[in-house]
Amino acid sequence: MYRGQDSNFGSIYFEFDAEARAKFVSLIDRMINDCGSEVERLMKELAESKERSSYLETKLAIIEDYHSLEMSRQRLRSASSRELGKTASSLLKAKKAKKLNRRLAPRATAAPASQPSAAPHPDFQNIPELPITDRGDFQRILVDALQRILVDALEKWIIGNYMLFIYFFE
């Protein structure tokens, strides 16, 4: 029931009978309990969220470390590919220059022959015959030739510190 204004504070207050007061207090008590339950639930969710966040941060750190390792490996492969390309290129140039010198040296010193020689060139005597399936496959022939040329040179080059570096990252 409306009673009026309090002369000291100027506020409005209500006067309840005992039954209405008990219902009001019960309502407020249930609201406080509901808020407490909601706070507990939210605290549990916050704890779970922090736990998941910590787990995801750890997982992210592991992924970043793995990515860094893979990038190092990729740079190493790229550098070795460039080195192989440079080595292969320089070896092929040296071989071509050597072959050209061998061809030109006898011509410059010898008198011109009336008939061409029927004997095979010494460079081609020890080359094995390619299988029929490989004939005409330029890439396969080129790879095979490069492999034969580079194997000895690359074995010596790889054995040093480079091999230890690869072993460390594998």
C-alpha positions in Angstrom: 0.0 0.0 0.0 1.1 3.5 -0.8 1.9 5.3 2.4 3.3 8.6 1.2 6.6 10.5 1.4 9.2 10.2 4.1 9.9 13.7 5.3 13.6 13.0 6.0 14.6 11.6 2.6 11.8 12.6 0.3 11.4 9.1 -1.1 8.3 7.0 -1.6 8.0 3.7 0.3 5.4 1.0 0.4 4.0 -0.9 3.3 3.3 -4.6 2.7 1.3 -7.0 4.7 3.2 -10.0 6.1 2.1 -12.4 3.3 3.1 -10.0 0.5 6.3 -9.3 2.2 7.2 -13.0 2.5 6.4 -13.5 -1.2 8.5 -10.5 -2.2 11.5 -11.8 0.0 11.1 -15.2 -1.5 11.1 -13.8 -5.0 14.2 -11.7 -4.3 15.9 -14.8 -2.7 15.1 -16.9 -5.8 16.5 -14.2 -8.1 19.7 -14.1 -6.0 20.0 -17.9 -6.2 19.5 -17.8 -9.9 22.1 -15.2 -10.3 24.5 -17.3 -8.1 23.9 -20.3 -10.3 24.4 -18.3 -13.4 27.7 -16.9 -12.0 28.9 -20.4 -11.2 28.1 -21.6 -14.7 29.8 -18.7 -16.2 32.9 -19.2 -14.0 33.1 -22.9 -15.1 32.8 -21.8 -18.8 35.5 -19.2 -18.2 37.8 -21.8 -16.6 37.1 -24.2 -19.6 37.7 -21.4 -22.0 41.1 -20.5 -20.4 42.0 -24.2 -20.5 41.2 -24.5 -24.2 43.0 -21.2 -24.8 46.1 -22.5 -23.1 45.9 -25.8 -25.1 45.4 -23.9 -28.4 48.4 -21.6 -27.6 50.6 -24.6 -26.9 49.4 -26.2 -30.2 50.0 -23.0 -32.1 53.5 -22.8 -30.7 54.2 -26.4 -31.8 52.8 -25.6 -35.3 54.9 -22.4 -35.5 58.0 -24.4 -34.5 57.2 -27.1 -37.1 56.6 -24.5 -39.8 59.9 -22.8 -39.0 61.6 -26.2 -39.3 59.9 -26.9 -42.6 60.9 -23.5 -43.9 64.5 -24.2 -43.0 64.3 -27.6 -44.7 62.8 -25.9 -47.8 65.5 -23.2 -47.9 68.1 -26.0 -47.5 66.6 -27.9 -50.4 66.3 -24.8 -52.5 69.9 -23.9 -51.8 71.1 -27.4 -52.6 69.1 -27.4 -55.8 70.7 -24.1 -56.9 74.1 -25.5 -56.0 73.3 -28.7 -57.9 72.2 -26.6 -60.9 75.3 -24.5 -60.7 77.5 -27.6 -60.4 75.8 -29.4 -63.2 76.0 -26.3 -65.4 79.7 -25.8 -64.7 80.5 -29.5 -65.2 78.6 -29.6 -68.5 80.4 -26.4 -69.7 83.7 -27.9 -68.7 82.9 -31.1 -70.4 81.8 -29.3 -73.6 85.0 -27.2 -73.6 87.1 -30.3 -73.1 85.4 -32.1 -75.9 85.7 -29.1 -78.2 89.4 -28.8 -77.4 89.9 -32.5 -78.1 88.2 -32.1 -81.5 90.0 -29.0 -82.5 93.5 -30.0 -81.3 94.0 -32.8 -83.8 92.5 -30.8 -86.7 94.8 -27.9 -86.0 98.0 -30.0 -85.8 97.2 -32.7 -88.4 97.1 -32.5 -92.1 93.6 -32.7 -93.6 92.7 -36.3 -94.3 91.3 -37.3 -97.6 88.8 -39.7 -96.1 87.1 -39.6 -92.7 88.1 -42.1 -90.1 85.8 -45.1 -89.7 86.9 -45.7 -86.1 84.4 -44.5 -83.5 85.4 -41.6 -81.3 87.0 -42.7 -78.0 84.4 -40.8 -76.0 81.6 -42.9 -77.4 83.2 -46.3 -77.2 82.4 -47.0 -73.5 78.8 -45.6 -73.5 76.3 -48.5 -73.0 73.5 -48.9 -75.5 70.2 -47.4 -74.2 67.3 -49.7 -73.9 64.7 -49.4 -76.7 62.2 -47.9 -74.3 64.6 -45.0 -73.5 65.5 -44.1 -77.0 64.0 -40.8 -78.0 63.1 -39.8 -74.4 65.3 -36.8 -74.1 64.5 -36.0 -70.5 65.3 -39.5 -69.3 68.6 -39.6 -71.4 69.6 -36.1 -70.0 68.8 -37.1 -66.4 70.8 -40.3 -66.9 73.8 -38.4 -68.4 73.7 -35.8 -65.6 73.5 -38.5 -63.0 76.6 -40.3 -64.4 78.5 -37.0 -64.6 77.6 -35.6 -61.2 77.6 -38.7 -58.9 81.3 -38.7 -58.2 81.6 -34.9 -57.8 78.5 -34.7 -55.6 79.5 -37.5 -53.3 82.6 -35.7 -52.3 80.7 -32.4 -51.9 77.9 -34.0 -49.8 80.1 -35.9 -47.4 81.3 -32.7 -45.5 79.4 -30.5 -43.1 76.4 -30.5 -45.4 75.7 -34.1 -44.6 75.8 -33.3 -40.8 73.4 -30.4 -41.4 70.9 -32.6 -43.2 71.2 -35.3 -40.6 70.4 -32.7 -37.9 67.2 -31.6 -39.5 66.0 -35.1 -40.6 
